[in-house]
Amino acid sequence: MKKKWKWLVLVSLVFFLLANAHLISYLLMQGQGQIEVLWNATSIEEFLNESNDEKLKTKLLIVAAVKRFAKSELGLDSEGLYTTIYDQKGEEILWNLTACEPFAMQSVEWSFPIVGTVSYKGFFDLKKAKDEELNLLEKGYDTRIRPVNAWSTLGWFQDPILSNNLKRSEGRLVELFIHEITHANVYLKDSVTFNENLASFIGEQGALLFLTKKYGSQSTLLKEYLKSENDAQNFVNHCLKGVSDLKKLYSGFTSEMTQKKKESMKDSFMKSWVLKLDSIPFNNPEVYTGRFKDKLPNNAFFMAFERYDSKKSTFDLQLTNEFDNDLKAFIRFYIANSDGL
């Protein structure tokens, strides 16, 4: 009887490995990339002692200040995070692939251990990302590959600072690291839209609070950050309007309509949406206008804004009405109640 059970377990294991060969191969590839980054990261102390780049040194000190601020002013634990730096040598090292139905605002999703179901897939190898993208394109999906500026291992490992991020302005640097530290404190499995919206909202609010406390409410640096935030929000609003309008457009598509007709209507919408960018009063229009000169946006592009920005207005109302604009209390609530949300 024991021998039969052993064979049954062995056969079950073989079938599991065969059924999940692609997932296992992908996880091994990602694990190898993650290990390479962690292994080759340098301690902040060592970098500060050896580097002659004063600008980078200043940015690293800002990251350290952000960690202290996140702990004391926001209640976000950053213990063990960002104590090392990985030198990207100016190169991108990680890319996200997303995909969406061609005539519906429905993202392709992937399921992984620990994080659950997510609507993006990371790659440390750009060629492998493009190979998978080609497979999705052949199935008719809209796709998008973009470099990843940072990522969180959700507290499982000591996340390093990626050197390319130190090129950001101080406000954007603060926003990014508070965003990622938030992921290490609050993360709901199978809830990517909630997770990314919450981290984005806390990152932006936290950056405003950090800059105000450090430089004052009338400082030039804070005013410049507010201008860039205003531009970013105007662009986000235009993108979210695009999501809403595309949903309405696709809801009117019928089974009697030809593929060519659907593609024509979709293409006309995308061109019209891009033209409307010129009417938005950006403080720095060159950042946004002209970015679609060579390629029109697609559904995968628009779904990124659903993923990161669609719920922030709800969080803003909650912060004002329920927490009297006390960001630390707001964060404390989500840390304490994340298991029951």
TANORPE-V790474 format. One line per field, one symbol per residue. ss: DSSP state (~ for helix, > for strand, _ for the rest). phi: phi as a letter, one per 20 degrees, with the letter a starting at -180 (. if undefined). burial: 1 if it has 9 or more other ideal C-beta (glycine too) atoms within 8 Angstrom, else 0. Layout:
ss=???
phi=???
burial=???
This chain:
ss=_~~~~~~~~~~~~~~~~~~_~~~~~~~~~~~~~~~~~~~__>>~~~~~~~___~~~~~~~~~~~~~~~~~~~~~_________>>>________>>>>>>______>__>>>___>>>__>>>__~~~~~~~~~~~~~___>>>>>>_____________>>~~~~~__~~~~~~~~~~~~~~~~______~~~~~~~~~~~~~~~~~~~~~~~~____~~~~~~~~~~~~~~~~~~~~~~~~~~~~~~~~_______~~~~~~~~~~~~~~~~~~~~~_____~~~___________~~~~~~~~~~~__~~~~~~~~~~~~___~~~~~~~~~~~~~~_
phi=.ffffffffffffffffffdgffffffffffffffffffefdfggffffdedefffgfffffgffffffgffedmefcgneleccdeelmdfcbcddcbbgfcaecffccdcfmfnecdbcebedfffffffffffffenffcbdbfdfabdemnfcegefegfffeffgffffgfffgffggfdcbdfmcfffgffffffffffffffffffedofdfffffffffffffffffgffffffgffffffffefdffffgfffffffffffffffffgfeefffcfffdfnfdfebffcfffffffffdcfdfffffffgfedclmefffgfgffffdffdf
burial=00000000000000001000000101101101110111001111001100000001101101111110111011110100110111010001111111111100101101010001011111110101110110011000111110010101110000111111110101111111111111111111001111111111111111111111000000101111111111100111011101101110110010000000010011101110110110010101000100010000111111111111111100110111001000111111111001000
